[in-house]
Amino acid sequence: MDKSQDMSHQAGQAVGQAKEKASNMMDSASNAAQSAKESCQEAGQQMQARAQGAADAAKDAAGANK
């Protein structure tokens, strides 16, 4: 291989590695977004359950559930 072929081979390898790193970073970001979304959904469900419990307790206190 002459010098220009060697340099173009190295450049090609560097591009391939950069693309792979970018792909891995995108996967990581996607995973982080997914787990954040799941955490938000979980928190929302807990708040809903608490609100329902508070509403039921208020009805009981007011005698509406009799």
LOMITOR-554481 format. One record per residue (C-alpha): x, y, z; residue number from 1. Coordinates in nm, 4 decimals. Layout:
BEGIN
east:X	north:Y	up:Z	resi:NUM $
...
***
This chain:
BEGIN
east:0.0000	north:0.0000	up:0.0000	resi:1 $
east:0.1312	north:0.3460	up:-0.0772	resi:2 $
east:0.0908	north:0.6373	up:0.1624	resi:3 $
east:-0.2312	north:0.7765	up:0.0110	resi:4 $
east:-0.4024	north:0.4355	up:0.0214	resi:5 $
east:-0.2896	north:0.3897	up:0.3823	resi:6 $
east:-0.4226	north:0.7334	up:0.4825	resi:7 $
east:-0.7554	north:0.6760	up:0.3103	resi:8 $
east:-0.7842	north:0.3367	up:0.4823	resi:9 $
east:-0.7214	north:0.5022	up:0.8218	resi:10 $
east:-0.9735	north:0.7757	up:0.7417	resi:11 $
east:-1.2317	north:0.5111	up:0.6525	resi:12 $
east:-1.1700	north:0.3325	up:0.9816	resi:13 $
east:-1.2038	north:0.6579	up:1.1750	resi:14 $
east:-1.5360	north:0.7340	up:1.0030	resi:15 $
east:-1.6616	north:0.3846	up:1.0819	resi:16 $
east:-1.5668	north:0.4203	up:1.4481	resi:17 $
east:-1.7285	north:0.7643	up:1.4707	resi:18 $
east:-2.0511	north:0.6295	up:1.3210	resi:19 $
east:-2.0529	north:0.3401	up:1.5662	resi:20 $
east:-1.9950	north:0.5752	up:1.8621	resi:21 $
east:-2.2752	north:0.8046	up:1.7439	resi:22 $
east:-2.5061	north:0.5053	up:1.7091	resi:23 $
east:-2.4211	north:0.3871	up:2.0612	resi:24 $
east:-2.4830	north:0.7366	up:2.1969	resi:25 $
east:-2.8230	north:0.7474	up:2.0250	resi:26 $
east:-2.9115	north:0.4092	up:2.1759	resi:27 $
east:-2.8120	north:0.5352	up:2.5205	resi:28 $
east:-3.0182	north:0.8517	up:2.4779	resi:29 $
east:-3.3141	north:0.6478	up:2.3588	resi:30 $
east:-3.2877	north:0.4150	up:2.6595	resi:31 $
east:-3.2649	north:0.7115	up:2.8957	resi:32 $
east:-3.5718	north:0.8703	up:2.7371	resi:33 $
east:-3.7657	north:0.5444	up:2.7625	resi:34 $
east:-3.6854	north:0.4961	up:3.1319	resi:35 $
east:-3.7719	north:0.8610	up:3.2054	resi:36 $
east:-4.1053	north:0.8112	up:3.0288	resi:37 $
east:-4.1746	north:0.4978	up:3.2330	resi:38 $
east:-4.0860	north:0.6802	up:3.5561	resi:39 $
east:-4.3285	north:0.9596	up:3.4686	resi:40 $
east:-4.6048	north:0.7122	up:3.3899	resi:41 $
east:-4.5448	north:0.5356	up:3.7205	resi:42 $
east:-4.5525	north:0.8629	up:3.9137	resi:43 $
east:-4.8731	north:0.9607	up:3.7346	resi:44 $
east:-5.0388	north:0.6318	up:3.8270	resi:45 $
east:-4.9349	north:0.6701	up:4.1917	resi:46 $
east:-5.0759	north:1.0232	up:4.2016	resi:47 $
east:-5.4000	north:0.9021	up:4.0434	resi:48 $
east:-5.4317	north:0.6272	up:4.3026	resi:49 $
east:-5.3671	north:0.8745	up:4.5854	resi:50 $
east:-5.6231	north:1.1187	up:4.4467	resi:51 $
east:-5.8788	north:0.8381	up:4.4195	resi:52 $
east:-5.8039	north:0.7336	up:4.7767	resi:53 $
east:-5.8420	north:1.0925	up:4.8969	resi:54 $
east:-6.1726	north:1.1262	up:4.7091	resi:55 $
east:-6.3014	north:0.8026	up:4.8611	resi:56 $
east:-6.1938	north:0.9153	up:5.2079	resi:57 $
east:-6.3732	north:1.2473	up:5.1601	resi:58 $
east:-6.6900	north:1.0666	up:5.0462	resi:59 $
east:-6.6703	north:0.8371	up:5.3479	resi:60 $
east:-6.6269	north:1.1342	up:5.5775	resi:61 $
east:-6.9248	north:1.3056	up:5.4176	resi:62 $
east:-7.1284	north:0.9871	up:5.4349	resi:63 $
east:-7.1779	north:0.9707	up:5.0579	resi:64 $
east:-7.0716	north:0.6041	up:5.0344	resi:65 $
east:-7.3516	north:0.4750	up:5.2585	resi:66 $
***
